[in-house]
Amino acid sequence: MSARSLSGVGFVVVATPAAGDSVDPLHDASAWRRALAAVGVALPVSVERVPERTGGSITLVGGGPGDPGLITAAGLRALAHADVIYADRLAPEVTDELAPGVRVVPVGKRPGHHPVPQSDIQDQMIRAALAGERVVRFKGGDPFVFGRGGEELLACREAGVDVHVIPGITSAVAVPENAGIPVTFRELSRSFTVVSGHDPLDEHELKHLAGLSRSGATIVLLMGVATLPQTVSGLMRHGLAGDTPLAVLEKGFSPEERSTFTTLATAVVDTAAAGCVSPAVTVIGPVVHALDDDAEQKTALARPFLLACAHGTGNPSGQAAVAQLVAEVRSALEPVSVIDTWVDVQEPSLTDRTRELSDEPTVIVPLLLSAGYHVYVDMARAIKGNPEHRVAAALGPDPRLAAVMARRLHEAVRAHGAEPITEHDTVIMAAAGSSEPDAVRDCRVTADQLAQELGLPVRVAFLSAAEPTVEGAVADARKSRRTSESQLQNGPEKDPGGNNARVLVATYLLAPGFFHTKTLKAGADITAAPLLLPDEPTPTELTELVVEHYEQAVRG
């Protein structure tokens, strides 16, 4: 034994007979350490007393991400005690130092090339164990993370073979870490999802992953180089921004390791130009740049989460319109984590979201047009006792909301093929309504702002909880338009000058839903659409308001 022969060894396991004399110096680890020191080597030593063999066994050993130094102590012991090792391609190389005198059977697979089918591997291992041999199935990473370890364990149990599992460090975490990418990062990513890219993902999987990523999760793809074009195009198709950071990390922990940094939109071109090949780990999400030296990036990463909290709806158009607004805000504030939530009807609820983010600085921005019960009670209750959380102001009143409302009313008039709005028309602003005096006051302020936009008086009416009702306001407007019997002979609802005397409703609602349906049934001549529509671009005024309210809350 010499220092040269032990080069590269990180741990020494000495196997001695369990039936031997307990005072035998061979059982003393310190004696072995002194012997190593005599040849100039300082290594940790474990003395294992090996019981007399009573039968064969199979041990599934995770070899970690490729560096022999990252094999667990239990894994090293299993390798040293084995009679035969069935080794995968991605497992660390089995050297004489790791397993002296042990027979090694290579059974590794490459993409599209499986020289030893999985069923044959299992049959060979089981036959060896039934013949009394100690078998190690040596895998890269962890046996149960896309390693088919579960299948092999079940096959061993079915054959009546003693089987054990020794976990390994998964490459899904270790390879990004080695490249300087944490898969989670406080205030940036609170979760990560590991996905097999061996086969193309279906539309349901892509939609789910895109949603997870938009909510702040990191996506880690294993075996995903060949299917990367389908993956990135699918994620963008389901709403993930093209400038989302992406990194392909090839051959981690090997001399040929290499990292390619790109974005979702440019990944296919950039990885093809770089000649990226498997094995590789692909990471998608802002964590790709979490440890960059860029000061501006670090400042952005430290910013609070934004919980965009709307009143839920069962209306698919309303859900889509709000989701579109949240996506615009997310794009405007990137890399701030913008997460949607709801105070009613839809899930996940505000209570659940704030519980998930209990340790994170968080700003709740109400996607509500006025302050009321949901702000004063629901949101206040959700943050009670948590100094890390705060609630921003409701979106209204604000002249920009009145401007969007006026635009929707003009659009509705044009869509009816009617004459432009004139001073002969009666305009009613339909608001959701609230029992909170502040909310009613806010709506009256908005009605005054709408009147300035239109150059006409505007009456405010409510769909619930406050008076007057929209239906009652429309009926009153019609009654006030009635003239004497002689004037009515000129035509229904004509003023003496011959102009149409219409009742128009401007809708002060965020998105389509129950209240807008109720507004349409109120009996007006023309009823405008809500502020948000799923099949039209989100008004920039709405995006600006959400961003401003977030920034104001952050500044305190």
Residue pairs with C-beta under 8 A, 6 or more apart in sequence:
1 35
1 36
1 39
2 39
3 39
3 40
3 41
6 36
6 39
6 41
6 43
6 97
8 68
8 95
8 97
9 43
9 97
10 43
10 68
10 69
11 43
11 44
11 46
11 73
11 76
12 32
12 36
12 43
12 44
12 45
12 46
13 45
13 46
13 47
13 48
13 76
13 77
13 80
13 81
14 26
14 29
14 32
14 45
14 46
14 47
14 48
15 48
15 49
15 50
15 80
15 81
16 24
16 26
16 27
16 47
16 48
16 49
16 50
17 49
17 50
17 52
18 49
18 50
18 51
18 52
19 52
20 26
20 27
20 49
21 27
25 31
26 47
27 47
27 49
28 47
29 45
29 46
29 47
32 45
32 47
33 42
33 43
33 45
36 42
36 43
36 45
46 73
46 77
48 77
48 80
48 81
50 81
53 132
53 134
55 132
55 162
56 128
56 129
56 130
56 131
56 132
56 133
56 134
56 135
56 161
56 162
57 129
57 134
57 135
57 161
57 162
57 163
57 164
58 125
58 126
58 129
58 135
58 136
58 137
58 152
58 156
58 161
58 162
58 163
58 164
59 78
59 82
59 134
59 135
59 136
59 137
59 163
59 164
59 165
59 166
60 137
60 139
60 143
60 149
60 152
60 153
60 163
60 164
60 165
60 166
61 71
61 75
61 78
61 79
61 136
61 137
61 138
61 139
61 143
61 166
61 168
62 72
62 75
62 139
62 140
62 141
62 142
62 143
62 147
62 166
62 167
62 168
62 169
62 170
63 71
63 75
63 88
63 90
63 91
63 92
63 138
63 139
63 140
63 141
63 168
64 70
64 71
64 72
64 75
64 92
64 140
64 141
64 168
64 169
64 171
64 174
65 140
65 141
65 169
65 170
65 171
65 174
65 175
65 178
65 252
65 253
66 90
66 92
66 140
66 171
66 251
66 252
66 253
66 254
67 92
67 253
68 92
68 93
68 95
68 98
70 169
70 174
70 253
71 79
71 92
71 98
71 168
72 166
72 167
72 168
72 169
74 166
75 166
75 168
76 98
78 136
78 166
79 85
79 94
79 98
79 99
79 102
79 136
79 138
80 98
80 99
80 100
80 102
81 134
82 99
82 102
82 134
82 135
82 136
83 102
83 103
83 128
83 133
83 134
83 135
84 102
84 103
84 104
84 105
84 128
84 133
84 134
84 135
84 136
85 94
85 99
85 102
85 103
85 104
85 105
85 135
85 136
85 137
85 138
86 105
86 107
86 121
86 124
86 125
86 135
86 136
86 137
86 138
87 94
87 104
87 105
87 106
87 107
87 108
87 138
88 107
88 108
88 109
88 138
88 139
88 140
88 147
89 106
89 108
89 109
89 110
89 140
90 108
90 139
90 140
90 141
90 171
90 279
91 108
91 138
91 139
91 140
92 98
92 140
94 102
94 104
94 138
105 124
107 116
107 121
107 124
109 115
109 116
111 223
111 226
111 278
118 148
118 151
121 137
121 152
122 151
122 152
122 155
122 156
125 135
125 137
125 152
125 156
126 155
126 156
126 159
126 161
128 135
129 135
129 156
129 161
129 162
130 159
130 161
137 143
137 149
137 152
139 147
139 149
139 168
140 147
140 168
140 171
141 147
141 168
141 169
141 170
141 171
141 172
142 149
142 167
142 168
142 169
142 170
143 149
143 152
143 165
143 166
143 167
143 168
144 150
144 165
144 167
145 170
145 172
145 194
145 222
146 196
146 198
146 222
146 223
149 165
153 163
153 165
156 162
156 163
157 163
170 194
171 222
171 252
171 279
171 281
172 183
172 192
172 194
172 220
172 222
172 281
173 183
173 220
174 252
174 253
175 249
175 252
175 253
175 281
176 182
176 183
176 220
176 247
176 249
176 281
176 283
177 183
178 249
178 252
178 253
178 257
179 247
179 249
179 252
179 257
179 259
180 291
181 247
181 249
181 283
181 287
181 288
181 290
181 291
182 287
182 290
182 291
183 189
183 192
183 218
183 220
183 283
183 287
184 190
184 191
184 192
184 218
184 287
185 286
185 287
185 290
185 301
186 360
187 301
187 302
187 303
187 304
187 305
187 337
187 360
187 361
188 216
188 286
188 287
188 290
188 301
188 335
188 337
189 216
189 217
189 218
189 285
189 286
189 287
189 290
189 337
190 216
190 217
190 356
190 357
190 360
191 212
191 216
191 217
191 218
192 217
192 218
192 219
192 220
193 209
193 212
193 217
193 218
193 219
193 220
194 220
194 222
195 201
195 205
195 209
195 219
195 220
195 221
195 222
195 224
196 221
196 222
196 223
196 224
197 221
197 222
197 223
197 224
197 225
197 226
197 227
197 228
197 231
197 282
198 223
198 224
198 227
199 227
200 227
200 230
200 231
201 209
201 227
201 230
201 231
201 234
203 234
203 238
206 231
206 234
206 235
206 237
206 238
207 238
209 219
209 235
209 238
210 234
210 235
210 238
210 239
210 240
211 238
212 219
213 219
213 235
213 240
213 244
213 284
213 285
214 239
214 240
214 327
214 330
214 338
215 337
215 339
215 340
216 305
216 337
216 339
217 285
218 283
218 284
218 285
218 287
219 283
219 284
219 285
220 281
220 282
220 283
220 284
221 228
221 231
221 281
221 282
221 283
221 284
222 281
222 282
223 278
223 279
224 231
224 280
224 282
225 248
225 271
225 276
225 277
225 278
225 280
225 282
226 278
228 248
228 267
228 268
228 271
228 282
229 268
232 246
232 264
232 265
232 267
232 268
233 268
235 244
235 264
235 284
236 242
236 264
236 265
239 327
240 264
241 264
241 330
241 331
241 334
242 263
242 264
242 265
242 266
243 263
243 264
243 265
243 334
244 263
244 264
244 284
244 285
244 286
245 261
245 262
245 263
245 284
245 285
245 286
245 287
245 288
245 289
246 261
246 262
246 263
246 264
246 267
246 282
246 283
246 284
246 288
247 259
247 260
247 261
247 262
247 282
247 283
247 288
248 259
248 260
248 262
248 267
248 271
248 274
248 276
248 280
248 281
248 282
249 257
249 258
249 259
249 260
249 280
249 281
249 282
249 283
250 256
250 257
250 258
250 259
250 260
250 276
250 277
250 278
250 279
250 280
251 257
251 258
251 279
251 280
252 279
252 281
258 274
260 270
260 271
260 274
260 276
261 288
261 289
262 270
262 271
264 284
286 301
286 334
286 335
289 297
290 301
292 298
297 335
300 335
300 336
301 335
303 336
303 361
303 554
304 336
304 360
304 361
304 362
304 363
304 554
305 336
305 337
305 338
305 339
305 357
305 360
305 361
305 362
305 363
306 329
306 333
306 336
306 337
306 338
306 339
306 362
306 363
306 365
306 550
307 339
307 340
307 341
307 350
307 353
307 354
307 357
307 362
307 363
307 364
307 365
308 325
308 326
308 329
308 338
308 339
308 340
308 341
308 365
308 367
308 546
309 340
309 341
309 342
309 343
309 350
309 364
309 365
309 366
309 367
309 368
309 379
310 322
310 340
310 341
310 342
310 343
310 367
310 368
310 510
310 511
311 342
311 343
311 344
311 345
311 367
311 368
311 374
311 510
312 342
312 343
312 344
312 345
312 346
313 319
313 322
313 345
313 346
313 511
313 512
313 513
313 514
314 345
314 346
314 513
314 514
315 511
315 512
315 513
315 514
317 511
317 512
317 533
317 534
318 511
318 512
318 513
318 516
318 530
318 534
319 346
320 534
321 510
321 511
321 512
321 530
321 532
321 533
321 534
321 538
322 340
322 367
322 510
322 511
322 532
323 340
324 532
324 534
324 538
325 367
325 532
325 538
325 542
325 543
325 546
326 338
326 340
328 538
328 542
328 543
329 338
329 543
329 546
329 547
329 550
330 336
330 338
332 543
332 547
333 547
333 550
336 550
339 353
339 357
341 348
341 349
341 350
341 352
341 353
342 348
342 349
342 350
343 349
343 350
343 374
343 378
343 379
344 374
350 364
350 378
350 379
350 382
351 382
354 362
354 364
354 382
354 383
354 386
354 389
357 389
358 386
358 388
359 388
360 388
361 388
361 389
362 388
362 389
362 390
363 389
363 390
363 391
363 392
363 550
363 553
363 554
364 379
364 382
364 383
364 389
364 390
364 391
364 392
365 392
365 546
365 549
365 550
365 553
366 374
366 375
366 379
366 391
366 392
366 393
366 394
366 395
367 395
367 510
367 546
368 374
368 375
368 394
368 395
368 510
369 394
369 395
369 396
369 401
369 431
369 432
369 442
369 443
369 446
369 508
369 509
369 510
369 531
370 394
370 396
370 397
370 431
370 432
370 434
370 438
370 439
370 442
370 443
370 446
371 393
371 394
371 436
371 438
371 439
371 442
372 394
372 434
372 435
372 436
372 438
372 439
373 434
373 435
373 436
373 439
375 391
375 394
376 436
376 438
379 391
380 391
382 389
383 389
383 390
383 391
390 553
391 553
392 549
392 550
392 552
392 553
393 549
393 552
393 553
394 442
395 401
395 542
395 545
395 546
395 549
396 442
396 443
396 446
396 508
397 442
397 443
397 445
397 446
397 449
398 446
398 449
398 545
399 449
399 452
399 453
400 541
400 542
400 544
400 545
401 446
401 449
401 508
401 531
401 541
401 542
401 545
402 446
402 449
402 450
402 452
402 453
403 453
403 541
404 531
404 539
404 541
404 542
405 429
405 446
405 450
405 453
405 506
405 507
405 508
405 528
405 531
406 450
406 453
406 454
406 506
407 539
408 506
408 507
408 528
408 529
408 530
408 531
409 421
409 427
409 454
409 504
409 506
409 526
409 528
410 420
410 421
411 528
411 529
412 504
412 526
412 527
412 528
412 529
413 419
413 420
413 421
413 504
413 526
416 526
418 500
418 502
418 526
419 499
419 500
421 427
421 454
421 456
421 504
422 499
422 500
423 456
424 495
424 497
424 499
424 500
424 501
424 502
425 456
425 500
425 501
425 502
425 503
425 504
426 459
426 477
426 480
426 481
426 501
426 502
426 503
426 504
427 450
427 451
427 454
427 456
427 457
427 458
427 459
427 504
427 505
427 506
428 458
428 459
428 460
428 461
428 470
428 473
428 474
428 477
428 503
428 504
428 505
428 506
428 524
429 443
429 446
429 447
429 450
429 458
429 459
429 460
429 461
429 505
429 506
429 508
430 461
430 462
430 463
430 470
430 505
430 506
430 507
430 508
430 509
430 519
430 522
430 527
431 443
431 446
431 460
431 461
431 462
431 463
431 508
431 509
432 462
432 463
432 464
432 508
432 509
432 515
433 439
433 440
433 443
433 462
433 463
433 464
433 465
433 466
434 440
434 462
434 465
434 466
435 465
435 466
440 462
440 466
443 460
443 462
443 508
444 460
446 460
446 508
447 458
447 459
447 460
448 458
450 458
450 506
451 457
451 458
458 506
459 473
459 477
461 468
461 469
461 470
461 472
461 473
461 474
462 468
462 469
462 470
463 469
463 470
463 515
463 518
463 519
464 515
468 476
470 505
470 518
470 519
470 522
471 521
471 522
471 523
474 503
474 505
474 522
474 523
474 524
475 523
477 503
478 493
478 503
478 523
481 493
481 495
481 501
481 503
482 488
483 495
483 496
487 494
487 496
490 496
490 498
493 500
493 501
493 502
494 500
494 501
495 501
502 525
502 526
503 523
503 524
503 525
504 524
504 525
504 526
504 527
504 528
505 519
505 522
505 524
505 526
505 527
505 528
506 528
507 516
507 519
507 527
507 528
507 529
507 530
507 531
508 531
509 515
509 516
509 519
509 530
509 531
510 530
510 531
510 532
511 530
511 531
511 532
511 533
512 529
512 530
512 532
512 533
512 534
513 530
516 529
516 530
519 527
520 527
531 539
531 542
532 538
532 539
532 542
